[in-house]
């Protein structure tokens, strides 16, 4: 007998390095054979255990070895393993180990059952038009949602296990032919080389995959919407899903992507262009409005229109603080209210945010701590920061507002110009999976830039997609001629276009 043989229950516990209070053991004695089952009771599906394992074992009788068990038992997935560490890892993931007494080896069968929630509407990316369903924490359920929308054999998946302790299942998805191979190879390499104790959410994973992890700007779009995920796949991007997370990672993501809402696809191009322009203007409005106020009152009185001088001076007559301190104080209060509202229960948080803002603002004006005009400016800037569909981008803009206020308070308009210049230089050096972060502004792409504001009909959009990717495939080959491999890809695109 080999070292793999199990003689007692204690032997199995010792081999797998598990606690005795975790592992359940069940012995099935039938004529000609004795089977011993080991599993963690909290992690398995009891219906699978009784219907697909115990009942068939009693009917099939003895003499079944590992190969026969894998062939005859109607379980979704099974493996014959000899590595005790791998057996223990699968048992901790909800698998059952079966060991026939007359054989040296056993098998592990999938019977996992983890608690989860049902599908709900997207809370953080709500929209009026389009699908309302969102991802959940189940990896298999999320993949099923993607497959239900994108029922195409070109959709390829690759599985990884991340984390020395958590053993988090991770799946990389991409569209074969549509996808730039550089993106796929980069993500595959980074996932394979990750060394970490655990992954608890896709947000943690995205930071480990970024080109520039020290930047305040997000390099990947995290979405809870299946339709946005499928749209990204059809654009040739890579998607990464992690078990236990209701958000998926989309890459590469550029600065512009964080201001595109999936709802823009479902309305007329005039409406989507208007709303997109509004969001882009809101970025600068949110980040620069308060700094401009501070700079104007501190250094540049000539910028203030004559009609506003009297009401502005009267509103600030009782304010004992300089504009810099006044602005920082109000911005801090706004962020405090926002954070408190986010941490409280939903209904209480909404009430607290509205009532708290009104009460504190009115009290601050009456007490002479601030002026009416600054309250309005800070409130408008806070509202503008929430127009970005990407939550992390809105957070980055709000954080950047504070150093811009400080720069404006010390150096005025010149300081604002210097601050914006340094910010632009930082954005120019950022990349997402090798793609410039400011694309299509830098490097400038006229067709993509035009597409931001004037969206072509979807039939023409698919035509351009075929031409773009077929050209990229030929360019990678170092040949602008039509090769059989490229012709096959073009045929696949044309077939997809005809079917849709």
Secondary structure by P-SEA (a helix, b strand, c coil): ccccccccaaaaaaaaccccccbbbbbbbcccbbbbbbbccccccccccccccaaaaaaacccccaaaaaaccccccccccccaaaaaaaaaabbbbbbccccccbbbbbbbbbbbbcccccccccccccccccccccaaaaaaaaaaacccccbbbbbbbccccccbbbbbbbbcccccaaaaaaaaaaaaaccccccccaaaaaaaaccccccccccbbbbccaaaaaaaaaabbbbbbbccccbbbbccccccccccccccccccaaaaaaaaaaaaaaaaaaacaaaaaaaaaccccccccccaaaaaaaaaccccccaaaaaaaaaaaaaaaaaaaaaccaaaaaaaaaaaaaaaaaaaaaaccccaaaaaaaaaaaaaaaccccaaaaaaaaaaaaaaaaaaacccaaaaaaaaaaaaaaaaaccccccccccccccccaaaaaaacccccaaaaaaaaaaaaaaaaaaaaccccccaaaaaaaaaaaaaaaac
